[in-house]
């Protein structure tokens, strides 16, 4: 559990989570993540002693826990305590917290795809990876004193729209080379990011493929008018916005880029990344 999720509001749930878990299982452990988002008490394969690992927090907590235990072979559950909860929305998990406990107890799981990241940074992503405008919007949403909630991502997007620039990118999309000048490139395993921005309505977390969402140059006034349209349940139908399915992608940018994975800032000077879907990498607890 990350007690700092939702700007510390998750801390108030610790006692309730502990009581709810003890009512259902004879043997349960509760670990708090450290400042790096890591469960330091579990190392050297100790997590394999458990029947399930549950990430309690927001999308960042899910990202960190998956990155720590993706190779464990232990099934995962998630308890959404964040401000955006994009992953939970993307895979239609319950919004009521108590329903998750009953779901874990039932034991039904589904094989979840992950995105393998390599290049200037490496690791795993669960939901989305955003470069350029998207990465910068996430950076500003978590910087400073913007209040938690989905509005922070809107504010971050507006600040990014003011400051982001088009970058010349070379894309190797399933082996095909494409060169484009892009304002934004987002790799979508799930449908939603930033709390309510629907970037890829056809994306599924269990289908063995990813979607590349790209946005080419738009004048700032038009960009400002376009951003709210992503919150209506489908991306805008404009020629500057494209969605392309793929399984493997390498992106090389002439300019350094802000990049996030599942809302976690990966860096501001990234130029080269390879993103590849790994079908059914982990088992996720889902409704029966």
N, C-alpha and C positions, 0 to 999 in steps of 0.2 A: 504494500500500500504506500502511496505517495501522499502524506498528510498535507503537502503544500499545493495539491491540485486545486483548481478553481480559486487561486489566490489565497489558499489556506482554509477555505470553507470545508474541504474534505476532512480536515482534522476533527471536526465535530461529529463525524460519522464513525470514528474508530470504535467507540464502546458498543454502538448498535451492531456494527459488522461483527465484532467479536462474539457478542451474545447470539446473534443469528447463526453464526457458523457452529458454535458449540451446541446449539439445539439440534443440529442435524448430523454432526459427525462426532465420533468419540475421540478421534485424533486429528487435531488441526493446529496449525502454526500460523502466526501473524508476524510478518517481517515488514519493517519500514525501510523504504529506499533511502539511500544516503544523498549527499548533495550532488553527486554525479548521476543520481537516478538508478543506482545499482543496489541489488540485494547482496551486501557483502557477506552476510552470514552463510549464504549458500554458495559453495565453491567446490571444485574438484568432484563434481558429479553427485553431490549430496541431494540435489533436487530430484534425482531419480528414485529416492525413497518415497516420493509422494505420488498419489494417483492423479492429481490435478494441480496446476499452478494457476492462480487467479490474479490478474492485474487489476488492482483497485485504484482508479485515478482517471486522468484524461488520456487523450491520444498520445501525448508524450510519454506517459507511464507505460501504456501498451507497447509503444515503440521500444522503450528501454528494456522492458521485461522480455519481449520477443527476441531482441538482439542478444540478451544474456543467455536465454535458454532455448533458442530455436533448434539446436542440435540435440536436445535432451531426450526427445521421443516422448515426453510427458504431455498429455493434452492440456489445453489452455481454456480458461474462462476469463471474462472481463466484467468488471463492475464499473459502469460509467459514472464518474464523479467529477468530470472536467467541465469546462465552460462551453466547449464545442461539441465533443463526443461524435466526431465525424465517422469514426470506424463503426460504432454501434448503429448509427443511422444508415450507413452504407450497406450493412448486412442484415438490417431489420431485426436486431435483437430487442428484447423488451426494454421499455423506458422505465418501468416500475422496478425499483431495486430489489424488492423482496422476490419478484418473479425469477430473478437470476439464480438465487439460492436453490429454488425448487428445480430449475433447469439443470444446474450442476448435479443435483442429487439424482435426477433422472438418468444422467450419463450419456445422452445422445450427443454425438459429435459429427462434425463434417470436415473433410479435408480442405484446408485453407491454403490458397496460393500466397506466396511471398515474393517480393521483388529483391533480387540480389543486386547490391550496389558495389561497383568497383571503379577504380580510376583514382582521381585525386582524393577521394574518401572511399571508405568501404563499410559494408554492413548490410542490414536488412531493412526493408520498408514494408509496412502492412497496407497502407491506404493510398497515399499519394507522395510523389516527389515533385517539388516545384522549383523551376529555374527562372531567373530573370525577374519580371514583374511579380510573379507568384512568390518567389523566394524572398523578394524585398518586402512584399506586403506582409508576409509572415514575420519578418524581422521587425518591422515597425509595430506590428500588432502586439508583440511581446516586449517591446522596448519602452522604457519610461513608465508613465503613470496612467496609461490607458486602462480604464476599468474593465474587469473581466466580463465575458459574455460575448454573444455573437457580434455585437456592435463594434467590438475592438478590431475585428477582422475587416469590417467595412472601413473603419478609420485607417487601418493599416493599408488597405488597398488604395484609398484615395491619396495617401502620402506617397505610396510607391508610384502611382500613376503620374504624380508631379515630377518625380525624380528619376524614373527608370528610362532607359534608352534602348533602342533597337540594337541587337548584336548579330553579327554575321556568324551563322552556325553551319557546321557540316554534320549531317545526320546519316548514320549507317543504320537504316531501318530494315531489319531482317536481311541484311546483306546488300541492300540497295542504297547507293549513295545519293543524298539529296542535299543541296545547298540552299539555305534560306536565310533571309534577314528577319529575325523574330524578336518580338517584345517579350514573349513568354513561351515557355515550354513546360508542360506538366504531364508527368507519367501517372496514369490513373489505374489503380487496381480496384478502388472503390469509386462510388459515384460522387461523393460530397466531400468538400473540405471547407475550412473556415467557418464551421457551424451551419452554414446554409447555402454555400455556393455550389450549385449543381453543375459540375464541369463535364461530366460524362454519364448521361442517364442510362446508357446501355452497359456500363461496366458491371461485371460480376466478380466477386472475390473468390469464386470457386470454379471458373471456367477455363483456366489454363492460358489466358491471354491478357494483354494489357492494352490500354488506349493511350495514344499520344495526342494531347490537346495543345494546339499551338495558336498563338495570336500574333499576327504581323502588325505592322505599324498602323496606329490610329492617332489622329490629332487629339490633343488632350480633351477638348470639349466633347468630342464624340466618344472618347474612351470613358469619360465621366458618366455619360448617358448610357453607355453599354454595360458597365459594371453591375448596376442593379438588376439587369435582365438575367444574370446568372443565378439570381435568388428565386426565380419564378418556377423552378422545377425542371427547366431545360435550358441549355445554353442558347445564346442568340443566334439566329440564322443570318449571319453576315459573312461575306466572302473572306474576311480577314481571320475568321476562326475556323480551324479544321480539326477533325477527329479522325485518327487513323489507328486501326488495330495492329498489334505487333506482338512478338514474343521476345525479341532481342533488339536492343538499340544502343548505339554509341553516339554520344553528343560531344562535339568539339566546338568550343566557342572562341572567337577571336578576342573577345573581351572577358575579363573576370566577372563571374556572376554570383549573386546571392542564391543559395540553395537551401531548401528545407526538405526533410523527410518526416512525414506524419506530424508536421508542426514543429519539429525539432530543428533548430538552425544548424546546418552542417558547415557553413562557411560563407565568406563573402568574396573569395578570390578563386573560385572553382572554374576551371576551363574544360576539363575532360571527365566524362562519366560514361560508364557502361551499365545499362539497366537490363536485367533479364528475369523473366518470370520463372519461378520454380514451382510447378504445380503440386498442390497437396503437401507442402513442406511441413505443416503442423496440423494437429487436430484441434478444432475449436468447438467448444460446447455451444449447442444451438437448441432451439425448441424442438420438441418431438414432432 
